[in-house]
């Protein structure tokens, strides 16, 4: 439930930043990319992480190196099926949903290992 709600907020947030959303929850084999979007001729592969408290840390802290590697491999598969993009980047959108407060967003762009 939290993840789906977070992904809805993420889509609105990303669109309000001027991105064109190309895919949501794109899947290929064992890979899934939450949002694939473009802005200014750059293709963005975006991992969305949502939490309802910081008891176990902030949402962005829950994105492991393994998840980033999976995002990169998924991105490679998307590019194989959709060639032509010259510029790509991998991003994390952290969303904290605490009751009775507006969502708190942290958009970390161009992550790498």
LOLOMI-436463 format. One record per residue (C-alpha): residue in one letter; x, y, z. Coordinates in steps of 0.001 Angstrom, whole numbers, plus 500000, padded with zeros to 6 digits. Layout:
# LOLOMI-436463
@residu=A; xx=X; yy=Y; zz=Z
...
# end
This chain:
# LOLOMI-436463
@residu=X; xx=500000; yy=500000; zz=500000
@residu=X; xx=502740; yy=502479; zz=500961
@residu=X; xx=504720; yy=501728; zz=497785
@residu=X; xx=501735; yy=502241; zz=495470
@residu=X; xx=500764; yy=505469; zz=497214
@residu=X; xx=504364; yy=506666; zz=496998
@residu=X; xx=504535; yy=505866; zz=493302
@residu=X; xx=501393; yy=507938; zz=492690
@residu=X; xx=502940; yy=510893; zz=494536
@residu=X; xx=506197; yy=510297; zz=492632
@residu=X; xx=504506; yy=510471; zz=489229
@residu=X; xx=502868; yy=513792; zz=490118
@residu=X; xx=506101; yy=515173; zz=491563
@residu=X; xx=508171; yy=514152; zz=488525
@residu=X; xx=505599; yy=515574; zz=486093
@residu=X; xx=505554; yy=518868; zz=488043
@residu=X; xx=509343; yy=519069; zz=487578
@residu=X; xx=508812; yy=519088; zz=483820
@residu=X; xx=509506; yy=515424; zz=483076
@residu=X; xx=507584; yy=513455; zz=480496
@residu=X; xx=506798; yy=510064; zz=481998
@residu=X; xx=507397; yy=507343; zz=479422
@residu=X; xx=506850; yy=504243; zz=481567
@residu=X; xx=505716; yy=503345; zz=485072
@residu=X; xx=506616; yy=500014; zz=486647
@residu=X; xx=508406; yy=498888; zz=483494
@residu=X; xx=509365; yy=495225; zz=483703
@residu=X; xx=511672; yy=493008; zz=481725
@residu=X; xx=512452; yy=489552; zz=483065
@residu=X; xx=513568; yy=490054; zz=486681
@residu=X; xx=514125; yy=493798; zz=486354
@residu=X; xx=511657; yy=496523; zz=487281
@residu=X; xx=512070; yy=500274; zz=486947
@residu=X; xx=509574; yy=502384; zz=488860
@residu=X; xx=509590; yy=505392; zz=486528
@residu=X; xx=511240; yy=506011; zz=483178
@residu=X; xx=511000; yy=509652; zz=482186
@residu=X; xx=512669; yy=512196; zz=479940
@residu=X; xx=513520; yy=515857; zz=480274
@residu=X; xx=515802; yy=517993; zz=478109
@residu=X; xx=516859; yy=515036; zz=475936
@residu=X; xx=518007; yy=513036; zz=478983
@residu=X; xx=516439; yy=509662; zz=479778
@residu=X; xx=515989; yy=509100; zz=483522
@residu=X; xx=515598; yy=505740; zz=485227
@residu=X; xx=514065; yy=506530; zz=488604
@residu=X; xx=513880; yy=504279; zz=491661
@residu=X; xx=511120; yy=505376; zz=494042
@residu=X; xx=511473; yy=504506; zz=497724
@residu=X; xx=508695; yy=505391; zz=500177
@residu=X; xx=508467; yy=505047; zz=503942
@residu=X; xx=505959; yy=506190; zz=506546
@residu=X; xx=508491; yy=506841; zz=509323
@residu=X; xx=512218; yy=507102; zz=509914
@residu=X; xx=512336; yy=504302; zz=512496
@residu=X; xx=514405; yy=502227; zz=510055
@residu=X; xx=516081; yy=505232; zz=508424
@residu=X; xx=515145; yy=507565; zz=505630
@residu=X; xx=513690; yy=506065; zz=502450
@residu=X; xx=516809; yy=506736; zz=500358
@residu=X; xx=518852; yy=504691; zz=502835
@residu=X; xx=516777; yy=501672; zz=501829
@residu=X; xx=518104; yy=501689; zz=498272
@residu=X; xx=520923; yy=499152; zz=498348
@residu=X; xx=523870; yy=498796; zz=496002
@residu=X; xx=522185; yy=495633; zz=494749
@residu=X; xx=519047; yy=497632; zz=493863
@residu=X; xx=521124; yy=500283; zz=492053
@residu=X; xx=522905; yy=497551; zz=490062
@residu=X; xx=519508; yy=496081; zz=489182
@residu=X; xx=518303; yy=499541; zz=488096
@residu=X; xx=521356; yy=499919; zz=485851
@residu=X; xx=520888; yy=496454; zz=484310
@residu=X; xx=517192; yy=497121; zz=483787
@residu=X; xx=518079; yy=500417; zz=482155
@residu=X; xx=520473; yy=498644; zz=479806
@residu=X; xx=517675; yy=496304; zz=478748
@residu=X; xx=515300; yy=499215; zz=478184
@residu=X; xx=517925; yy=500944; zz=476032
@residu=X; xx=518468; yy=497760; zz=474016
@residu=X; xx=514743; yy=497680; zz=473235
@residu=X; xx=514504; yy=501482; zz=472817
@residu=X; xx=517746; yy=502694; zz=471215
@residu=X; xx=518629; yy=506238; zz=470304
@residu=X; xx=519108; yy=507899; zz=473672
@residu=X; xx=522438; yy=509704; zz=473920
@residu=X; xx=522183; yy=510840; zz=477538
@residu=X; xx=520869; yy=508773; zz=480433
@residu=X; xx=521003; yy=508931; zz=484177
@residu=X; xx=519857; yy=506977; zz=487193
@residu=X; xx=517988; yy=508732; zz=489984
@residu=X; xx=516408; yy=507989; zz=493357
@residu=X; xx=513218; yy=509666; zz=494516
@residu=X; xx=512796; yy=509348; zz=498269
@residu=X; xx=509340; yy=510007; zz=499703
@residu=X; xx=508527; yy=510221; zz=503393
@residu=X; xx=504801; yy=509939; zz=504128
@residu=X; xx=504142; yy=510870; zz=507742
@residu=X; xx=500509; yy=511089; zz=508869
@residu=X; xx=498948; yy=514561; zz=508876
@residu=X; xx=501879; yy=516187; zz=507045
@residu=X; xx=502519; yy=516793; zz=503347
@residu=X; xx=504830; yy=514290; zz=501602
@residu=X; xx=508533; yy=515052; zz=501958
@residu=X; xx=510473; yy=514524; zz=498713
@residu=X; xx=514214; yy=514142; zz=498192
@residu=X; xx=515249; yy=513755; zz=494541
@residu=X; xx=518782; yy=512422; zz=494204
@residu=X; xx=519905; yy=512724; zz=490604
@residu=X; xx=522662; yy=510946; zz=488707
@residu=X; xx=523543; yy=508221; zz=491198
@residu=X; xx=526294; yy=505725; zz=490513
@residu=X; xx=528272; yy=503055; zz=492307
# end
